Amino acid sequence: MAAGSSRQNKVHKAMNRPLTILGAERRLFFVALISGGAVFSLIHSLLGGILLFIFGVVIARIATKHDVEILRILFNSTKFHRRYDPMQWEPTEIRIKRRNVQD
């Protein structure tokens, strides 16, 4: 390879595309499916389960369009503290100490 020339590798679109089901990210789709099934099992309402599933898939599609990794971000957000909270402002006192230099 000559100096200054760059190497080009072919990358297929399928490698960068998120894995989705009905336009929703797989894990979010699974959450919608399980919640719809839970409503059906607990309340014995087929219509309620189907409506919750459809509502969950619509919300999951919107979240997937916004950010594919939104579920990972939400789960990891509890591990990190906020850097700055303007509602909990406390004044800080700054003191400047000077050394007396004696010659």
C-alpha positions as CSV (number, residue, x, y, z in Angstrom):
1,M,0.0,0.0,0.0
2,A,1.4,3.4,-1.0
3,A,1.7,6.2,1.5
4,G,-1.4,8.5,1.5
5,S,-3.7,5.9,-0.1
6,S,-6.7,4.7,2.0
7,R,-8.1,1.3,2.3
8,Q,-11.8,0.9,1.5
9,N,-13.8,-2.0,2.9
10,K,-17.3,-2.9,1.7
11,V,-19.9,-2.6,4.5
12,H,-23.4,-4.0,4.0
13,K,-26.4,-2.1,5.2
14,A,-27.7,-5.1,7.2
15,M,-24.7,-4.9,9.5
16,N,-25.6,-1.4,10.7
17,R,-29.4,-1.8,10.7
18,P,-31.0,-2.5,14.1
19,L,-32.9,-5.8,14.5
20,T,-36.6,-4.9,14.6
21,I,-40.0,-6.6,14.6
22,L,-42.8,-4.6,13.1
23,G,-40.5,-1.5,13.1
24,A,-39.9,-1.8,16.9
25,E,-36.6,-2.8,18.5
26,R,-36.7,-6.5,19.5
27,R,-36.6,-6.0,23.3
28,L,-39.2,-3.2,23.2
29,F,-41.5,-5.4,21.1
30,F,-41.0,-8.2,23.6
31,V,-41.9,-5.9,26.5
32,A,-45.1,-4.9,24.6
33,L,-45.9,-8.6,23.9
34,I,-45.4,-9.7,27.5
35,S,-47.4,-6.7,28.9
36,G,-50.3,-7.5,26.6
37,G,-50.2,-11.1,27.6
38,A,-50.1,-10.2,31.3
39,V,-53.2,-8.0,31.0
40,F,-55.0,-10.9,29.2
41,S,-54.0,-13.4,31.9
42,L,-54.7,-11.2,34.9
43,I,-57.8,-9.4,33.9
44,H,-59.2,-12.0,31.5
45,S,-59.7,-9.4,28.8
46,L,-58.7,-10.3,25.3
47,L,-59.5,-6.8,24.0
48,G,-57.5,-5.2,26.8
49,G,-54.5,-7.4,26.1
50,I,-54.6,-6.7,22.4
51,L,-55.1,-2.9,22.9
52,L,-52.1,-2.8,25.3
53,F,-50.0,-4.8,22.9
54,I,-50.9,-2.4,20.0
55,F,-50.3,0.6,22.1
56,G,-46.9,-0.8,23.3
57,V,-45.8,-1.5,19.7
58,V,-46.7,2.0,18.6
59,I,-44.7,3.5,21.5
60,A,-41.8,1.1,20.8
61,R,-41.8,2.2,17.1
62,I,-41.6,5.8,18.2
63,A,-38.8,5.1,20.6
64,T,-36.9,3.0,18.0
65,K,-37.1,5.9,15.5
66,H,-35.8,8.3,18.1
67,D,-33.0,6.1,19.4
68,V,-32.4,2.4,18.8
69,E,-30.5,2.0,22.1
70,I,-33.1,3.9,24.3
71,L,-33.8,0.8,26.5
72,R,-30.1,0.4,27.3
73,I,-29.8,4.1,28.1
74,L,-32.8,4.0,30.4
75,F,-31.5,1.0,32.3
76,N,-28.0,2.5,32.6
77,S,-29.3,5.9,33.7
78,T,-29.9,4.7,37.2
79,K,-26.2,3.9,37.7
80,F,-25.0,7.4,37.1
81,H,-25.5,10.5,39.2
82,R,-26.4,13.8,37.8
83,R,-23.4,16.2,37.4
84,Y,-25.3,19.3,38.2
85,D,-28.7,19.8,39.8
86,P,-29.7,23.5,39.8
87,M,-32.4,22.9,42.3
88,Q,-29.9,21.8,45.0
89,W,-27.6,24.7,44.7
90,E,-25.3,25.4,47.7
91,P,-23.1,28.4,47.8
92,T,-19.4,27.5,48.1
93,E,-17.0,29.6,50.1
94,I,-13.6,30.3,48.5
95,R,-10.7,31.3,50.6
96,I,-7.4,32.5,49.3
97,K,-4.5,31.7,51.5
98,R,-1.3,33.6,50.9
99,R,2.0,32.6,52.3
100,N,4.2,35.2,53.8
101,V,7.5,35.0,52.1
102,Q,10.3,36.4,54.2
103,D,13.6,37.2,52.6
